[in-house]
Amino acid sequence: MDKTRKVRNRWVNVRMNEDKLEKLEANRKKTTERNNSDYIRKLAFNQPIKMLTRDASLDALTNELFDYEKN
């Protein structure tokens, strides 16, 4: 392995009010990103972000199976 890892050694600070921070965190929680830094980094460099989705039909099936298992 000759690949050397590039160390992130520069800081970029962003100031925002509570409302904007809450909106940022709410949007990040809809993705697979674990922290705001990774989320903002991907947004800044136009990298793809994986969004979490729910399948309503699968939820309904899961609930039915769970109810069936209880009985």
C-alpha positions in Angstrom: 0.0 0.0 0.0 1.8 3.1 -1.2 -1.2 5.4 -0.7 -0.6 8.0 1.8 -3.5 9.4 3.7 -4.0 13.2 3.5 -4.5 14.6 6.9 -7.1 17.3 7.4 -5.2 19.9 9.3 -7.1 23.1 8.3 -10.2 24.5 10.0 -13.1 26.3 8.5 -15.5 27.8 10.9 -19.1 28.6 10.1 -21.3 30.7 12.3 -25.1 30.4 12.3 -28.0 30.9 14.6 -29.9 28.2 16.4 -32.6 27.9 13.8 -30.2 27.3 11.0 -28.2 24.8 13.1 -31.3 22.9 13.9 -32.3 22.8 10.2 -28.8 21.6 9.2 -28.9 18.8 11.8 -32.4 17.8 10.8 -31.3 17.6 7.1 -28.2 15.6 8.1 -30.3 13.1 10.1 -32.1 12.3 6.9 -28.8 11.0 5.4 -26.3 8.3 6.3 -23.8 10.9 7.5 -22.9 10.5 11.2 -21.7 14.1 11.9 -22.2 17.6 10.7 -18.5 17.9 9.5 -18.8 15.1 7.0 -22.2 16.3 5.8 -21.0 19.9 5.3 -17.8 18.6 3.6 -19.8 16.6 1.1 -22.2 19.5 0.4 -19.3 21.9 -0.1 -17.6 19.7 -2.7 -20.8 18.5 -4.4 -20.2 14.9 -3.5 -23.1 12.5 -3.4 -25.0 12.1 -0.2 -27.0 9.0 0.6 -30.5 9.7 1.8 -32.4 7.5 4.2 -35.8 6.4 2.9 -38.7 4.5 4.4 -40.7 1.9 2.5 -44.3 2.3 3.7 -45.3 -1.1 2.3 -42.4 -2.8 4.1 -43.4 -1.1 7.3 -47.0 -2.3 7.0 -45.7 -5.9 6.4 -43.4 -5.7 9.3 -46.2 -4.5 11.6 -48.5 -7.3 10.4 -45.8 -9.9 11.0 -45.1 -8.4 14.4 -48.8 -8.5 15.3 -49.0 -12.1 14.0 -46.0 -13.1 16.1 -47.7 -11.7 19.3 -50.7 -14.0 18.8 
